Amino acid sequence: MALAYFALDGGTAWLFWPALLLVGVLYGFPWIYVHLGLRNQMSTAKYYSIDEAKELVSPSSSVVVIEKDGVARAHPDSQILRPHLAGNKEGLNGENVVMTYCAMANLGIGYTPEIEGKKVDLEVLAQHGNNLILRDNTTGEPIQHIYGYREKDGKAGPAMKPWPTFRMTFRGFQKAYPDGTVFLNKPSANPLVRLFDMAMDTAFTSGIVRQHNEAKPLMNNMTHYDDRLPNKTYVWGVNIGEDAVCYTDDFIGENNGLINATIGGRDIVVSYDPKYESVGVWYNESGLPVTQIDFFGKSDQGQLKRVETLKSGMSGMSGSSSSNTLTSTGSVAR
């Protein structure tokens, strides 16, 4: 278009310049939004002490937690909302784990950022079906956030290794892990960047508030439908093998905070701990039902291991391709 206008004197100025500006906006805005507005922190995230985090995180705020050998990191929704990715070179007690987060689905998942032993360099690409689509910059391939596999490989293909991830309140985190650290996306010291971030936060959070409260999806790009739960119901989903089940918090409460079940041929225990205000899902290899279990997995059948595929507190959608996968191939416990 530019060549025809300048070299061949084609077209008219009143049409060319507005069209050129429109093309520039359409191409430029996504780049600015992803690389400057979101600014993922896959390897540059900063974690702070609980005392410092108290200035920005309220006691009842929900945080997404990953833990290794008692070393824990919390990620408040309000802080990871825009970056979507948080990790650093130190790792989680030496383990290379990155927190990935989809604000639309209210879903945080810890992943080892490798597929078949090869490092993946993640960034936000798009949103579809109420779930985040990531991009592996080393291959250019899109990666489905909820399962961690490349789109070209499908569910049966290789994927990033999920790390046991769970939700709890910030005050519960303080009780369980007094030496734990908290991810904070602190305002920039640069006044121009700070002003830009304020504008981005205002625009971004206003949409997310609507997404989590209004029955109608903010972006209606759903391809599957499942009306077994009302839109925007928070669920705790577990997938093992080809089976998947999601639990609502009220169903867990109605069962006195303890459920023994079998998913994908493996016995599991779903539990709610009122002291730490957290739902946990555990593998039960004992062959016997569990009748008592604490927040740390100590049960009357011995020490249990957290299920790494837990999707904790995910926002369910009756049109969602992500929540549909969790429910239509398995069941909904409500």
Buried (B, 14 or more C-beta within 10 A) or exposed (E): EEEEBEEEEEBEEEEBEEBEEEEEEEEEEEEEBBEEBBBBBBBEBEBBEBEBBBEBBEEEBBBBBBBBEEBBBBBBBBBBBBBBBBBBEEBBBEBBBBBBBBBBBBBBBBBBBBBEEEEBEBBBBEBBBBBBBBBBEEBEBBBBBBBBBBEEBEEEEBBBBBBBBBBBBBBBBBEBBEEBBBBBBEEEEEEEEEEBBEEBBEEBBEEBEEBBEEEEBBEEBBEBEBEBBEBBBBBBBBBBEEBBBBBBBEBBEEBEBBBBBEBBEBBBBBBBBEEBBBBBBBBBEBEEEBEEBEBBBEBEBEEBEBBBBBBBBBBBBBBBBBBBBBBBEBBBBB
